[in-house]
Structures are given as C-alpha cells and as structure tokens.
C-alpha cells in the first residue's frame, strides 16, 4: 500500500532518471549519508565504489524506500518523489534491487524462475499451471539469452553455479521490466570467467535501455564495465569520472585504494 506524506509543492521535473540532491541520513548521530548528490541518466550504467562505511548500501536503501532520508530530494523518472512512497510502490515504479546473495527458487527450473518473476498474476500456482502466452514465451527467451542461461533453462536452479544463480536473479529482476536496476557486488565469490561474463551481461542490460547502478569493490571488474565511476566517502561524493581519473585521484588512493 502506498504511503503518502502531504506536501504543499509538487516535486520538480528533472531530465535525470534518478536525482539525489543534498540527501542526509543519520543513525544515532552517525551520518551515513552527508548531503549526497547524484544523478543517473536514462539508460546509463554507473559504478559506485568506496570503502566500507562510505554510504553505498544506505544510498540504495534510500532509493528503494527502506530508509527515509533526514533531508534532501530523491526523485525518479522526471520528478516522482521517492521519499513519499513505500518499498512496494517504488518497486512498482520500475526500480529493481539485487542484493549480494542470490535468492532463487532452487527447487524450480531456471525457466520457471523467470516465469514466476514476469509481470502479471505472480501466484506460484497460477504461473506454473497456466499456459505460457506467445508474448511470455518471447520475453522468456529474450531474458534467458540476455542472462546467458538459454542452455540451462530446464535445469533446477539449485544445481547452478554461484555465478549462474547471480545471473538468474538478475534475469528475474529483468522480467519485472525495471527502468533502474541496483546491483550490489555482483561478482563477489565468482571465478574470473564468471566475472567477465557478468560484465558482459550488465553491458547487455544497459544496451537494452535499462539504467544500472553497480556497487562493487573489484576494480578490475569496474574497469571492464567501462562506465562513469562515482567514489563515495563518509556519505558524500569524493570523486567522479572515468575509472582512470578516479583511481588516480590522491584522496581516493588515500582513503580507498591504498598506495
């Protein structure tokens, strides 16, 4: 159910898909976010890096409605004020979030996992017993191709490798047709080959006009993405730009990368 907070003025329009301005969040006197400002364009993929405690997770919690900011604006899709909505309403707007640990239905096939996630009547019985429509079949094939799981479609999800489970969960989020996908450390625990495949997967998603925000510590993976990088520190943007520019920033080296 949507939770609304009365306001006297409408949220301003913004050409950015996601717009954060002056966002502050405090927990027992500790500022997890400190006047954070960030903009993500439609169709953009952005990598977010930074040391532990930099505010990366809190930022995603604010975007998805899990945490309310003390101050600041959080706008989505040309002016929708996310601070006025609950988590379910924000998800329905088209914001999907993938946590570090994959969560899939291990006793069902890869194909059934995607079908369960497709928009529509998502009750398990209704999905698994109903005949798949031509449009659902087309969308299913498309998602399996993007996720690199076409050859695994009849395999039980519980038998997949760690990397494949990550890709399946990303595919399940894609089935909900998000405008913005938040991905938290997607290559943690992956092999080198899986890491390379994950970079290619996220590039395919971005090329399909989905905006993607990737939080990651693996700098080789971030470099492979070839996208704009934002480094957070103490709840604010410390540096922003191309990976070479950010990684050579003296302050980034000092607080995050080391010498």
N, C-alpha and C positions, 0 to 999 in steps of 0.2 A: 504494500500500500504506500502511495506517495505521501511523504511528509513535507508540507509546505511551511515556510516561515514567511509571515507577512512582510511586505516591503512596499515602500511608497514610490520607488522609482524602478522602472524596468532595467534589466541588465543591458549594458551597451552591446552593440553589434561589434564583432571583430572578425577579420578575414581569416584568422588562425582557427584551426580545428580545435586546438586546446590552448588556453590562455590562462596563465597563472601570474598574478601581479601582487607583490607585497604580502605573500602568504606566510603567516607565522603560526606555529603550533608549539605550545609549551606543555610539558609533563612535569608536574611537581617542581616548577621553577626552572627546569632544563628546556632550552629552546631547541627542539628537534628540527624545526624549520624557522629560519630567521629572515623574514621579508624576501622569500624566494620568488623570483620572477622567471618565467619560462614560456616560450611559445613553440608550438608544433604545428606545422603547416599541413593542409590536407595532402595525403599521400606520402608524407615524409617519414623516413626512418631515422631515429635519433638514438645514439648510445649514451647512457648515463653511467659515469664512473665516479669513484671516490672512495675514501677509506671507510671502514666500519664506523657507524655513528654519524655519517655525513648527512643523513636525512633522506636517503634514497627510498627506503621502504615507507617512511612516513609520507613522502610525496605521493607514492602510489596509493596509500591508504586514503589520502585526502581526495585524490582524483576519483576513486571508486566509492566514496561516501562512507568508508569505515571510520574515518576520523574527521571531525569538524575543525576547520581552522579557527584560530582565535581572531585573526584579522586577515584581510586580503580578498581578492577576487579569484574565483575558479570558474572559468567559462568554457563551454563546449559547443561546437557546431554553430558558430555565429551567434553566440550570446546566451545560451542556456546556462543558467546559474546552478552549478552542481552543488553548491552549499545548501540549496533549498530542497534537495532530493535525497531519498534514502537509497541504499545499495541496490535494491531491486529495480527501482526506477532508472537509476544510472545505467545498469546493465541493459535494460530495455532500450535505452537511447542509442546503444551501439558501442559500449566500452567493455571489452573483454580483458580479463586478467589471468595470466598463468603464473602460478607460484613455482618455487624451486622444485618441490617434489611432485612428480606426475601423479595425477589421480584419474584412473580409468576404471572401467568395469571389466575386471580381469577375467571373469567367467563368461564374457561375451566375446564375439569375434570383433576384429577391427572394424569391419563393415557395420556391424550392429552398434558399435560405439558411436560411429559418425551419425547413423540414422537416429539414435536417441538424442543427439545434440541438434539435429536440424530443427529449424523453426516450425512451429505448428503444435499439434497435440503431443506433448512430450511424456505422457504417461507411458511407462515401460510396456504395459500390456497392449495399449493402443498402437504403439510404434512397432513392436516386434511381431504382432499378429496381423497387422494391416498390409495390404498390397502396396508396394512402392510405386508411386506415380512416375510417369516419364520424366517430369521435371526433377523429382527427388533422385531418381537414378542418374540423371545427367549431373546434378550437383554432387552426388556421392562420388561419381567417377572423377570429377574435377578436383574435389578435395583430396581424394586418395592420391591423385597424380601430383598435386602441389606438395603434399606431405611426404611423398616418396614411399608410399605404403601400398601401392597397387598390387604388388606381388604378395603382400601379407594380408590381403583383405579377408580371407577365410580363416586366418589364424586366430587363436584365442589371444586376447590382449595380454593375459598373464604370462604368455610364453615369449613375448617380445623382449628384446634387449632394452637396457636402460634408455639408450638414445631413441630407440623406436617408440617407446612409451611416451617420451617427451614429444616426439613428432605427432603421435596420435592425439595427445591432449591439445596440441596446437591446432590440429585438424578439427577437433571437436569445437574449439573456440571459433574457428573459421566457419563452421557450419551455422553459427549464430549470426553470421554476416556482420561482424563488428566494423565500425568506422575507425576505431582505435583499439589496438592490441597492446597491452602492457605485459612484458615478458621479463621475469625475474631470474637471472643467472641460468639461462637455458642450457649451457654446456658444462655445468658442474658435474663431474664424475664421468664425462664422456671420453671415449677414445679419440685419438687425433682424427681418424676418418669420420667419426660421428660429428665431431666439432666442425669439420669442413663442410659436411652435408647440412648441418644446421645453419651455417652462414648462408649457404645456397638457398635453403628453404625460406629463411627470413627475407632474402632478396626477392624471391618469387612472390611472397606475400605483399611486399611493398610495391612491386611492379604491378600488382593487381589492384592498385589504388587503395590499399589499406594503410593507414598511418600506424607506425610501430615504434614503441619506446622500449628499448632493451637495456636493462640494468645488468652489468657484467663486470667481473674482475679480470677475466682473461684478456689481456691486452692484445695478444696475437689474434684472438677471435674478433675483438673490436676493430683491429686494423683490417681484417679480412672483410668486414662489413662495408668499409669504405664510405662511412657516413659522417655527418657532423657529430662531434662529441661534446658533451657537457660534463664538466667535473664539478661535483658538489663537495663542499667542506663546511662543517659547522652550520648546516642548514641553508647555505646560500651558494650561488654560482661562483666558483673560484676562477674557472677558465672555460672558454668555449671556442670551438672552431674545428679545423681539420685535426686529425689524430696527431700528425707531426707537430703542429703548432701547440696543441695542448700538452703533449708528452714532453716537449722541450721547455715548457713554462717553469721557471725556477721554483715557484710556490707549489706547483703540482708535484714536482720532483721531491720537494722538501716534505710535504705532508702525506704523500701517497705513493709515489713510485720509488723513492729512495735513490741513492746515488751509486 
